[in-house]
Each structure stands twice: as structure tokens, then as C-alpha cells.
């Protein structure tokens, strides 16, 4: 029914996920608990770790903006984009994940510009399609960072969720 | 001081876009450094080349390529690649050979013919290369990282785009006095503000260009310098070539994520600060002793960060220094009196060597209109892709 959607890199995020269950996939060392993204499947890079098994682990879905910027000019290859289509600036967000104590860079969801962001803004990882990349062999899926919708007005004290 | 090596000669090819091979540029710089040292190429016992992986043929063989261009004469040969830190690593290799007694006098050369526009990784499908991946997956060019650092400074410290522009104005004013610089026109804050945004909040004039260029040094043992009639040469007292420490908390080129800090508490100092500290410790001096500094102003905002990392001020106070003119020519500690990368552009294997050339001329008192009066000590600082960091301290 649907065309095959190929991840831009296999194994970095859940495939065929909805917005709600989409997660980045890293690995965690069983020896020291260090988390790696992009996934490190060969060896733990903590110099004080005597070694452990590296097992796949989903990263926190939500984090806060460490910093952000945009690319106003078309990036060179190997970024894939159609030279006949005018370049649309692409927003990039570096996100701090509290549980993993790390910062992960990613493209923002379509329509999110630098004016929509501040350092500290809450964002979440959602499935996306690589911007600017018609490419060959169909769309390439990726991850996007998207601001978490503002919470609904707080329920009255003692209210239920 | 037994750890010192002498700088007998310094030379460059003027930077710009000249459309020639990096070999030609390197040969010109080498000849200029040899002439400055008063030595013949055949007097040189060892040649160290900082490598380019872009220019020329095939580009991975810099030391021997320059030796061939100067005429094979049987010298010891070394080639060094460490991205933007290649030049400092070449100086380090030369110094180590001199201090180990393997060579009395060494020629160090770095040259490149850079492509126009963004730097990009080597070609082919290479998904095991983090530099390839950041372009393929994110389109994250170098200015994207500079933009992230700049925006973070604005959020943490209240820096403004106007503060960043002041760095360009300052460096362009110095570069206008340097005949070896590519850009020699003064720049106003209005011109910076009117240039196109490349990576918010940074504009075209906040980011250094790619250039062709070359720089070379002749280094020797202190004994050789004395025998050669250089009784009081500029001396290299320290070369720092440190890596980051795990876990590295700042997102650095070319990585998509930082290390996780769940297992190990991060060191209190940043990687960039550790680069300078290693050099200060080796030299036995500190930021209070500096007459000048040459730092990697890949972007204007990044230069402010270096002020803090080399200890000219506390974290967050970089913008105050440029506002008060402390780091301008005539200020207490001029930074990038050469004009910096803002005026030269990036020629990767050459620029860390070019920084040491500027220290040499300043410490000799021969820097002409851009001379820092009475300069006695200077530091260079830079950072190269994949976790290379380097700083050089020279004294008189």
C-alpha cells in the first residue's frame, strides 16, 4: 500500500512509529550506564569503565533546547537536496536530555523556525522526513525536534488529570 | 630553559583565492621562512608538512610534497594531519625532534587551496564517518555549529549581535594593516548587520571565509641558534596538543551529540579552556603574562569564547572585553592583531602556523603598523575537527 520509507540511518530511531511512540535509539553500557547516541555498538568510550555489554535503549522523548540555529544556505553534499528547488532554511535544534545528561542535535519539525524557540524551550522527538531530500529511492525518514504544545490551562486545585 | 626551541624564520604566501596549487603556496612560504632565517634549504635537516586532504595532488603527503618542490635533498620528512590543528601538530613534531636531538633545524610548512563556500567531507558513501553523517543526516555545516554557540551565548550571557559585530570590526581594522591578509578593507558594524544571515544569529561577515594560503617556520635548537648568530631569538616555550576529557559536554564539530554525563561528572573546565591551560602549565606562565593572543575566530562569537577560555576574563565577560577595546590594537591584550581568520580566511593546514608567524613578528617588534608595543609573550589557540586541540606559547 504505502511506499517503502527508508530511514536516513538504520537503527537510530524507531521505525513505523506514531508521534506518540517515536523514540531515538541509543545504546547503554551495562558496566557504567553511559548512554551513546548515535549508537555505539563496539565498545564503551568511558575511559574509567572496565567494559560492559552495549544494549539498545530508547532515549528520553522530551528535552529542553540547549541552543538552536538555522541553515540559510543549501548545505553541500552528502546532504541531498534538489538543486532545482529553491533552498528553504532548515532549523536545527540541540536538545538537552536530562536523564541521559547529553545534548542531541536534530532538524526541527517542518514549520518550526528560530522565532518559535528559546534556550530552555521544551521539545519532543517526533518522526520526520529529511528536509530538502527527494533523493533517489523514496523519502528518507529521520527524527525531528518539535516544541511540546503548551499545556492546557491548569486544572483547578484538587482537580483530576 | 631546556624546553625552548628557537624560531629562526617565519614566512607566508599572501592569503586569498589565487587558483593555484597548494604546493606553490607552500614553496613560497618555505622560501620566505628560509630567507628570514638566513638559511639555505640544503641546511635543513628535517621538514614537517601539515597536510591538506583537499588541495593539490594527492594531498595526503604534505611533507614530501614540499620537499620535492624545494628539491629533494635527503632531509628527514614528517607529514601531520590533525584538521585545523594540523599546523600546531607540525610545530609540535618539529619541536619534539629538536628537543630529542634528532634534528638541529627543521622547516615546518602548511598550505592549502580551499574550495569556495562550505567545507564538506571527502566524497563517497561513508556512513562510519561522523563528519559525513552530520552533513548527510542534518545538513549541519560548520556555521551551524558556530550559530549554536552564538545563540547559546546570547541566552546565557546576554551577548548581542552588535557585540559579535564588534569583533569583526576590530579584526578587519587590524587586517587592514597586514599586507599578508586576504581582506584589507575596514568593516563597519553597519556592514556586518547588513550582510546576509548564514546561521542565525550569525551573518556572512561574522563567519570566516575559506581561502588559499600558506605559512612556514624555521625552528632550531637554542644551540644552533647561538651558533647561527641568533643570540636572542623568539622562543617557543610550549605546544599543547590535548584531547577533550570524557564526558565532553559541549557539542563539537563534527558530532551529532555530546557524551553522556550519567556515569562520570564532567570536568569543571571546557575543552577549549583545557587546551590553553595545558600550554600555560608547560610554559610556566599564565594569562596575566600575555602581551597578545592569536585565536581561531572561525566566527565572531567564537572569538569572545576564546577570551574566556584562554583566561583573559571570566566566563560570560568576553563581550565586555571587546566593548571596552581591551582586545583591540592599542588595548591591554590585543587579540588577533594579524587580523585573524576574519581577515585571512581558513586555509586549514596553514592557519595554526600562520598564528605562530604573527607571534614571531610581534615578539621581534617587526609587525609594522599593527605592532603591539613591547610584546614579550603570546599564545595561539585553535581547535581541530575530531577532538584536536592546540595552543602554542612563544616568548622573547
Interface residues (C-beta under 8 A of the other chain):
Chain A: X8 X9 X29 X32 X33 X34 X35 X36 X37 X38 X45 X46 X47 X48 X49 X66 X67 X68 X69 X70 X71 X72 X73 X75 X76 X77 X78 X79 X80 X81 X90 X92 X94 X99 X100 X101 X102 X103 X104 X105 X106 X107 X114 X118 X119 X120 X130 X131 X132 X142
Chain B: X117 X118 X120 X121 X123 X125 X127 X132 X133 X134 X135 X136 X137 X138 X139 X140 X141 X143 X144 X147 X148 X149 X150 X151 X152 X155 X156 X196 X197 X198 X199 X200 X201 X202 X246 X247 X249 X251 X256 X257 X258 X259 X260 X261 X262 X263 X264
